[in-house]
Amino acid sequence: MCVVNIRVAAQTDLPFLRENDSHIADEELVSVVQRGRILVAEDSDNPIGWLRWGLFWDEIPFMNMLTVQSLNRGQGIGSALVRYWETQMRRAGYSTVLTSTLADESAQNFYRAMGYVDSGVLLLPGESSEIFLRRELDTAPEMTDPHITRE
């Protein structure tokens, strides 16, 4: 049995994040870590996943990236990262959170299963539709313990 811990990313996580998150410029990644806007899931002090967020319209928490290393998927780590983030956002006074995913990605089913509802679509020339999903935090369960026990 092992325990996965969820915590706010630190400067020491930058090498892992740089190596694994190609969707963000280095200077922005450093800024996001400094602002405390990345959560890291770790197993025995080794990062195995992360959730990166920002603010949509400068006021609504928006999950930009959720990733769990392929060997660790299907074990509830992604769900735990999302629930922990939602709890932190509720405690910070937010009532709604957002995320998005491409229409051709299976992640939309993951978010819907977690209680997110479709809220719109962005259409860009030559790309798949981007589905925006919303969750009202008054219906989201609290996650107070940032640890997941796995067999």
N, C-alpha and C positions, 0 to 999 in steps of 0.2 A: 504494500500500500504506500502511496506517496501523496504529498500535499502540494497543491499548486497555490501559490500566493499571488494576489493582485495588489499592485502598488502604483503610485505615480512614478513615471519615468524620471531618471536622474541623468546627469551629464555622463555618467559611466555607461549608460545604455546607448549612447550615440553610435559607437561602432556597430552594434547589432542592428540598430534602426537604419543606419546608412546602408548597410549591406542588404537589408531585406525590404526596405520601403523606397522603391524607385519613383514613387508618385509625388515626391515633394523635394524641392530644392534644398540644398544643404543649409543655407542661411535661414530658411524658413523652419527647417527641422530644429535647428538650434533654438530659435525663438519659441517654437511651440513647446519644446521641453522646458525651457526657462519659465514659461507661463503655466506649467503644470497641466498641459492639455494632451498628455499621452498617458494612458494606463498600460502597464506591462504585466503580463501573466508570466510567472516563472516557476520552474520545477527545479528544486535543489539549486537555487540561485542561478539557473540558466534560463534566460528569456525564451519563451516558446510562443508568444503571441502578444499582440498589442491592439489598442483602440486609440485612434487619434481623432480629436474633435476640435471644432472652432465655433464661431457664432454666425449664423445665417442672419442677414440684415443687422448685424451687430447686436442681436438681442435674443435669438433662439438657438440653443445648443444644437449643433449639427454634427453628427458622427461622419467624419470624412473617410475613415479607414478602419476596418476590423479585419484582422488577419490572425490565424492560428497556423503554426507550422504544420505541414501536411502530415507528419507522423503523429501529431497530437490532436488531429481533428476527430470529431464524433464523440468526444468525451465530456462535453458540456462546458468547455473552456470559453468558447465564444459567447455562449449564453451568459455565463458568469461575468465576463467582461462587460457585456451590455447591461446586465442587471446592476452591477456595481456602479457603472457610469450613471445609469438612471437614478439610482439612490443618491449619488453625489449631486446630481443636477437638481433633484427635488429639494435636498437640504440647502442648496444655494439659492432657492427661491423660484426656480423655474417650474412652469406647469406643463410645458410641452417640449418634446425633443423631436428632431428630424433626422432622417438619413436618406440616402438614395442608392440605387443600384441600376445597372443596365438591364433592359427588358430581356436580354438573352442570357442573363446569369441566373443561376438557381438561388442566389442569396435572397431574392425577393420572397421566396417561400419561407426561408429561415425567419426573416423579419415579420412576415405576416403571422407565423406560428407564435411569435413572441408578443403579439398584440398590436403590431404596427398596422396602420391602415393606409391605403393608397390616397395620395393627396394631390397628385398632378403628374404631368409628364413634360419633360423638356425634349424638344425635337431639334437636333442639329444636323445639318446636311452631311450625308455620308456616314453617319454613326447610328448605332442602335438607340432606341428611345431610352432616356434616363427616367426611371420611375422614382418619384419622391414619396416617402412614407413618413407618417407622423404617429407619435404615441403621446397620449395624455397621461401625465405622470400620476394623477390621482388614482388611476386604475393599475399602475405598475406595482408589483410586489417589492417590498424592501429587501435589500441584501446588506446586512450589517457586518457579516464576517467575510473578509476578503480572501478566504481560503476554500479550496475545493479538495475534497479527499477522493482519490482515485484508487481503484484496485490495481 
